[in-house]
Amino acid sequence: MDNFLLNNFTIKELFDASKGALGKLWIKDEDSPTKKQERYRNFNIEEILIKQKYLKGEDLDFTDIVEINDNDRIKIKIKKVSIETLKNNNIGTDNFFQKLSFLLTKDIFLIDVLDSLSDVLRISYKIKDSKDSSVNAPIYILNVHKGVSLKLSEMIFDNSNNISSLLLPVSYISLDDNSNLDCYRYIETKNNKVILNSNVSLKKSSNYNLINLNFASSMIRQDIEINLEDEKSNSNVSSVNFSSDKGLVDNFININHSASYTNSSEDFKYVLNDFSKTYFTGEIFVNKGLEKIDASQNCKSILLSKDARAFARPWLKIFADDVKCSHGATFGELDKDALFYLETRGISEDLAKRILLNAFIEEVLQKIEDEKFLQICESKIS
């Protein structure tokens, strides 16, 4: 496998060369994604698998991409672990792109947060410009210990010009009893593709809050799985997505309620321009016999171009009676009456549109409690 990765390869060639790798149960013929699978129906599988050739990117040094306040270093432990750690901890997956990440990555970074930090833990990936298309697959495991509160900023920047590379980041996040994680995630793509996989498990009375902003001129795909494993665990996901040119944003969210007295909410907003497309697939699963479940799902899209396309699919699997579940999706243009009103007050058309768009996303931005993250997002939006 190491010799294979020294040459240009397509993802399909990598897949074919890796069958049986990482144990017979990991890489199998049926793992290959197709349009028939719900998880992969929304983006161009052929382009990802066959048309583009890549070189394996340089292995990332986690010390170069993580930022920790000096006062917090004693409260956190970071070490490299092997891919065997995933198998030893029963971390498996049927997700094709996660398996690719395992093949491409030598070291996984294990982060243990032992006490609440005084500042934000920051992780930043920068897709650099290069002569050849490359593929990188950083993986980390984050354990937030019992009673600990953490703010995490995860940012992906596209600093390339014309080369189309592929980034396949994977995270496994575990929240112990009474812990709290506020995660701020920023992704931008200009020419490159990002396929991100995030897996979150919550123990008793823990809270996971994700605030995500995406800016796509190329492709952004997020595959998020959240498991509410114990009573009184809560998950809230808020996302603002901007797409332009021929960009694609594809969010696939799977929330599993596996215990009674659990709550989840999803609030997704999309702003589309030019020939771009967006997809939202939200799956809520409530196990049999559970009580006092509250789950909500909302998706709103504003189309700024007649050529843009937005799609939403709620997917509810409810096997219990004592459940409060709601979902909704809306699609439309900016309010013409509101635009006319602002223009009659001497405001230009461009500024009036910006005011209405800011009002559309403001509810999500107000939830951000990291000033540095907020400034980057507001600068990009403006």
N, C-alpha and C positions, 0 to 999 in steps of 0.2 A: 504493500500500500504506500509506503514512504517513497519508493521509486516512482510509482504512478503519479504522485502529487507533484513531482518535479517538472512535469510537462503540462502543456495546455490540455484542458479536458472540458467536456461538457458535463453538466450535472447528471445526465443520463449515463454517460460513460463512467462517471464516478460511482453511480448507483450499481451498475452492472459489475464493476470491479470489486465491489464491497460486499456482495451477497455472502452471508455467513459470518461476516466480521462482527465483532462485539458479542459473539454468542449466536447460536442458530436462531434464537427467538427474537433477535433484534432486527436483522436485515433480511427481508423476505421478498419474494417476487410480488406478493400482493400489496406491499408497501408503496409501490409506485403510484403516484397520484394520477387521477383522471378527472375529466369534466363531470363524470357521473357521480363523483363523491361530493356531498354537500359542502365539505370543507374547502374544496378547491374549484368549485364551479364558476367562480367570479373573476378569475384572472387567467392570463394566457400561459397555460402550463407548457405548451410547446416551445414558446419563446424562452422560458426559464430553463427547461430541461435540455433542449436540443440545439437551438439556434446560436446561443452564446457560448463561446469558449472562455475559460478562466485559467488563471494561475493561482495556486494557493498563496494567499497573502502571508506576510510575516506574522509570526505568533506575537500576540499583544502582551506587553508587560503591564500587569495590573497596576503597578506603582506609577505608571505614566498616565493612567486614565482615572485614577481615584484620587479624591481630595478629601483629607480629614483635618479638622482643626487640631492643632498640637495638644490642646487641653483634653481632647477626647481619645487620644491614642491608647490610653490605658484601659479604656472601656470597650475596645473593639479588637478582635483578633482576625487577621487575614492570613491565610496560608494556601499554598498550592496543593491540590489533591489530584489523583489520577482519575481516569474515566471509570475505573473499577469502583470508585466511591458511589457512583450512581447505582450500579448493580447491587452493591452491598447494602445500600439504603432503600432498596426496592423502588428506585426511581426509574420507571420504564415509561415508554410512550408508544402510541401508534401513529404519532405525527411524523410524517416523512421528513420535513425540514429540520425538526429537532434531531432526528437520527443523522442527517447530514452533518449537523453541527458536531455531533459526537465524533464522527469520522475525521473531521477537519481540525479538531482541537486536541492538543497534547495535554494541556493543563487546565483544570477547572479551579476557580478561585472560591474558596469557602470563607464566608464572612460571618462571624459570630458577634452579635451586638449584645454585650453583657449588662450594660447599664445605659440609661437614657443619655443621649448626647446633648451637648450645649449648642451645637451648630448642625447644619445640614450635611449629611454625607453625600458627596457628589461623585457621579460616575459619568464620564464623557467619552464618547467614541467620535473620532474624526475620520471621515472617509477622504483620504488624500488623493491628489491628482497623481497619475502614474501613466507610463507608456502602455501598459497592458491591463486588461480587465482582470481583477482579482476577486477572490472570495475569502472572507474572514468569518469566523464563527466564535465569538467570545461567549463563554458560559460562566455564570456565577451562581452559587447557592448562598442565600441569605437567611440566617436564623436569628429572629428577634426573640430574645429570651423573655421569660415570665415577668410581666409587669413593666416592661421597657417601652418607652415611646421613642419613635424615630421619625425623622424627616429625611427622605431620600430624593435626590434630584438625579434623573437619568436623562442624558441628552445625547442625541445623535446629529452631528453636523455633516453636511455634504460640502466639502471644499474642492471638489473636482471640477474639471472643465468639460471635456467631451467624452471621456472614457466611462463606460457603463460597468461598474463593479457591483458586487453583491455582498451584503452584510446580513448574517444570520445570527443575531444575538439571542441567547436563551437565558432565562432566569428561573430559579426555583426559590420561592419565598415561603418561609414557614413562620407563622406567628403563634407564639406560645400563649398560655392563659393570660388574660388581662393585659395583653400587649396592644400597641397601637402603631400603625404605620401610615404616614402620609407620603404618598409617592407622587412626584411631579415628573412627567415624562414629555420630552420634546423630541420630535423627529422631523427632519427636513430632507427632501431629496430633490436634486436638480437633474442629474443624469443617471444616478445610481438607483439600485433597488434595495429596499430593506424589508426583510421578512422576519418579524420579531415574534418570539414565542415566550409567554410568561405564564408560570404556574404558581398559584397562591393557595396555601392551605391555612385555615384559621381554626384555632382551638377555642376553648370556652371564654366567652366575654372579650374576645379580641376584635379589633376594628381595622379594616383596610380601606383606605380612601385613595383612589387614583384620579389624578387630574392630568389629562393628556391633551397636548396640542400637536397637530400634524400639519405639515406644509408640503404638499406633493406636486412637483412638476414632472416627476417620474412615478415610481411605484412605492407605496407603503402598504404593507400587509401586517396586521396585528392579529395574533391568535392568542387569546387570553382565556385561561381556565381558572376559575375561582371555586374552591371547595370549602363550604361552610360546614365544618366537621362536627362542631360541638355547639351546645345551646348558647344563646345570647351572643353569637358571633355575627358581625355586621360587615357588609361590603357596599361601598358607594363608588361608582365609576362615572366620571364626567369627562367628556371629550369634545374638543372643537377641532374641526377638520377643514382645511383650505386646500382646494385642488385647482390647478390651472394647466394651461397648455393641453397636453394629452395625458395628464397625470391620472393616477388611479389611487384611491384610498379604499382599502378593504378591511373592515373590522369584523372579526368573527369572535363573539364573546359567548362563553359557556359558563353558566353559574349553577352549581350543584348545591341544593339545600339537602344536607344529609342529617340534620338534627332539628328538633323542634325549637321554637322561639328564636328563629334566625331571620334576618332582614337583608334585603339587597335592593339596590336601585341603580339604574343605568340612564344616563342623560347624554345623548349624542346629538351634536349640532354639526351641520355640513354647510359650507359655502363653496359653490362650484362656479367655475368660469371656463371660457373657451370650449375645448372639446373633451373636458375631463369627465371622469366617472367616479362615483362613490357607491360603496355597498355597506350595508349594515345587516349582519345576521346575529340575532341575539337569542340564545337558547337558555331557558330557565327550566331546571329539572327539580321537582319536589318529590321526594321519596314517599313511599307508601306509609300511612299511619302517622305522619307527623302532625304537629299541632302548632297553631299560632305562627304561621309563616306569612311574611309580608314582602312581596316582591313587585317592583315597578320597573317599567321599561318605556323610554320615550325617545323618539328620533325625529328631528326637525331638519329640513333641508331647504336652503334658499339657492335658486338657480339664477345666476347673473347672465347666462348665455342660453340661447335657444338650442345650442348644440350640445350642452352639457346633459348628463343623465345621472339620476340618483335612484337607488333601489334600497328598499328596507324589507326585512323579513323577520318578524317576531316568531319565535318557535318555542311554544310553551308545552312542557310535558308534566302535567300535574296528576299525581296519584294519591292525593290526600284531600280531605274535605274542609278542614279548618284552615283555609288559605285565603289570603287577600292578594290577588295578583291583578295587575293592570298593565296595559301596553297601548301605545299609540304612535302614529307616524303621520307627519304632514310634509307636503311638498308645495313649493310656490315661489313666486318672485317677491321682490321688495314691494311693500305697500305703496301703490301709485298715489293714493290720496295723501299719505304721509309725505311722500316726496314732493308733491305739488304744494302742500302746506309750507314745507321748509323753504322751497324755492320762492314762494310769494313773500317770504320774510327776508329776501335778499341773499339767501344761501345758495352757492353754486350747486349744480347737479352732482358733481363728484363729491363735494363735502357732504351734501345731504345723504348720499348713498353710504358714505363712511359713517355718518352719525347713526343711521338705521342699523348698519351691520354691527357697530360697536354695541348698540343696545341689545342686539340679538345674542351676542356672546358674553356680555358683561356679567351675567349671572354665574358663569363658570369662572371667569377671571377673578371675581371677588373671593373665590374660595382659596386662591393661592396665597400662602403665608410665607413664601420665600421671595424676598425682594429681588435678589439677583436673577432668579428664574423668571419672575414677572417682567423685569426690565427687558430681558432678551425676547420674550414673547411679544411684548408691546412694540418693541423696535421692529420685529419681523412683520407684525400686523400692519403697522403704519407705512 
